[in-house]
Amino acid sequence: MRLRWLVLLALAGLMLAGGLYYLTPPNIADSRSADEICFDREEAVSKLVLACTALIDSGRFSGQDLASIYFERAMAFQSWGKIDRAISDFQESDRICPSAADHDFLGGIYEERGELDRALAEYSEMVRLEPEQPSGYQRRADLRMKQGEYKKAIPDWTEAIRFEHPVTVVYEYFRRAQAYSFLGREADALADLNKAIETDPYASGAYNDRAKIYEARGEREKAIDDFRKALAAQPYDATATEGLKRLGVKP
């Protein structure tokens, strides 16, 4: 018993001196260090926040490392529902080391809150920081379409298509086609839907939208064929099913 107390006293002394500070986890039931817990996104958010806070308060980190810790804590706060604290940490992360990822999350928060002008500013900052990445253009184009600004969305979709990987560009073609459709540019919409389908032959939404254009033009057989292709790609697709019924054909 005496030996045990001597060991505990020695450990306490080391902790007070700072020798074991960084090896001591925020929860005594967890043998991992704060460094490990802070970056473990499978961890409980309360424990993750404590670990990241310990790292920030330690004064050991600066630059990109410190920004990354703030970013991890911001994401934890966001998932915890502490949105204002998440905003503060994303902003601090970006202040230390500007990052498009911070603006991506901030834009999403503002968009969810209905603060669309602030969200748009965050997505524009993404574009400024990473002008050759598709995500900023995509986020901004999606938001502009939500605002009904289809004409402004088209250049952003074009840039997103330009920088997106050829294998994953189907979404951008599909959404630009929708913008063209809202503006009455039927031929452009069809061209983009064709490209979306070429990229992904299982893009049921693209088949449905193309079928609707054919239906509006009176090209019944083409519309039926596309609705059937949409159903083949996505069984029980409600849009395709209703479209076929509307055209007098069994799904």
N, C-alpha and C positions, 0 to 999 in steps of 0.2 A: 504493500500500500504506500509506504514511504517513497519507494522508487517511482511509483506512478505520479505522485504529487510533484516530485522533483522534475520529472519530464514535462508535466503540464506547466509548471512555473517557468521552465526554460523556454518552452514554446511561446508562452505569453510574452516573455521578454523579447524574443525575436520578433514577434508580431508588432509590439510597440516600437521597436527599433526600425521597423520597415522591412526586415529581412524576409518575412514570409507573407507580406501583404499581397503580393501578386500571385502567390500560389494558393491563397485562401479563397475558396469559392464563396459566392454570396449566400449559399445555403449549405449548412454543414452536412446535410444528407447527400450532397452531390460532391463527388471527389474531383470533378473537373475544375479547371481554372476559369476565372472570369473571361479570359480571352476566348476560350472555347465556347462558353455558354452564350456570350454576346452575339456570336456569329452562327449560332445553331437555331435556324428558323423553325425547327420542330419543337423547340423548348417552349414551356409556358411563358406567356408574354410578361407576366409579373417578374419572373426570375430573370428573363432576358433583359428587361429594363434595369433591374438592379445591377446586373453584371456590366452592362454598357455604361451605366452611371459610374460604377467603380473605376472603369477604365478611363473615362473622361476626367474624373476627379483626381486620378493618379498623377496627371501631368506628364506621363511618359510619352504621349503621342502628339504628333503634329502633322500638318500637311494632309496628304491623301489618307493616311492611316486614321487620323482623327476625324476627317470627314466621313470615312466609312463607318466609324463607330456611331456618329450622330445619325447617319442614314439608317443603320440597323435599328437604333432606338426609335427613330421616327416611324419606321414601319411597324414596330411593336406597338407604339402608342396608337397608330392608326387602327390596327387590328383590335386593340383594346377599347376603341371608341373614344379615346382622348385626342380628339381631332386638333384642337388648338395647340396642344403640346407637340403633336406630330408636325403641324405646319412650322412651328418654331424650330424644330430640329432639322427639317428638310431645308429651311432657309439658312440655318447655321452651317449645315453640311455644304451647301452651295457657296456660302460666303468664304469658307475655308478653301474649298477646291471646286470651282464651278463644274457642274455636271448636268447633262441633259436628263439623267434619271431623276434628279431632284425635281426638276420642272415638270417631268412627266407625272409624278405622283401629286405634286401640288396642283397641276391642271386638273387631274382627276378629282381631287378633293373639292376644288372650286366648282367644277362642273356639276358634281353631285349636289352641291349646296345651291345650285342655280345661279352662281356668280359667273355668268358666262364670259363677260368681258375680261375678268381676271384670269379665267381659264385660257382664253384665247391668247392673252399676253404670255402665259407660261408656255404654251405650245409654240408660240413664235420664238421664245427664247430657246427652246429645244432646236428649232430650225437654225437659229443663229449659231449655236454651239456645235451642232453636227449637221452642216448643210448637205452632206452626202449620205445621210442616213434617212430611210423612208419614214421612220416612226413619227417624227415631228410633223411632217407634211400630212401624214395619215390622220393624226389626232386633230390637227387644225381643220382638215377637210371635213372630217366627221362632224366636228362642232359647227362648222359653217353650214352644213346641210341641216343640222338640227335647228339652226337659226333661220333656215329658208334661204340662205345666200348661196344658191346653187352655182351661179356664175363665178363667184369667188372661190368656190370649192374646186372647180375643174382644174385650174393651174396647180393646185396642191396635189390633186390626184395624179396629175401628169408627172410631177416631180417624184411622187411616191413610187409610181410605176418605173420611172427612170432608175431609181436606186434600189428598188426591191429585188430580191432574188427571183430569177425566172420561174422557179418551182412554186413559189409562194405568192405570186403576184395576182392570183385570181381575185382576191378580195378587192384590190384597188380597181381592177377592170370592172368588176361588178358594181362597185359604188359609183365610179365615174359614169357608167352606163345609166345608173339611176338619176344622176345629176343631169345628164343629157336629156333623159326622158322628161324630167320636170320642166326643162326649158323648151320642150317640143322638138328637140334635135333627134328625130327618130333614127336616121341613118347612122349617126354617130353612136347612138345607144346600141343599135344592132351590131355594129362593128366591134364594140367593146364586149358585148355579150358573147360574140363568136370567139373572141380572144380568151375570155374567161373559160369558156367550155373547152377550147383547145388546151388550155393550161391544166384544167381539171375536168375530165369527162364525167365526174360524179357531182358536179356543181348544180344541185337541184334548183337553187334559187335562180341561177342564170337561165336554166331551161324554162322555168316558170315565167320569168320576165320576158324572155324572147317569145314565148308562146302568146303572152298577152299582146305583144306588139303585132304578131301575125294575126291574132284574132281581131284586133282593131282594124287591121288592113283588109280583113275579109279572106285571109289565106287560111281557111279552115283546116285543111289537111296538115299543113305545116304546124299549126297550133296544136292539133291533136297529137301529132308526133312528138312535139316537145313536152307536152304535159305528160305523155306516157314515159318519156325518157326521165322526167323529173321523178315520177313514181318508181321507176326502176332503180334510180339512184337513192331515193329516200322513200321506202314503202310507207304508206299511210300519210303521205304528204297532203295536208288539207287543201292547199292552194291548187295543186294539180288535180286532186279529186273533184273539187268544185268546178274547176275549169272544164274538165271532161264532161261532167254532168250538164254544165251550161251549154256545151256544144252537142248535147244529145248522145253522148257516148258513154258506155259503161266503163268505170275505172278498171 
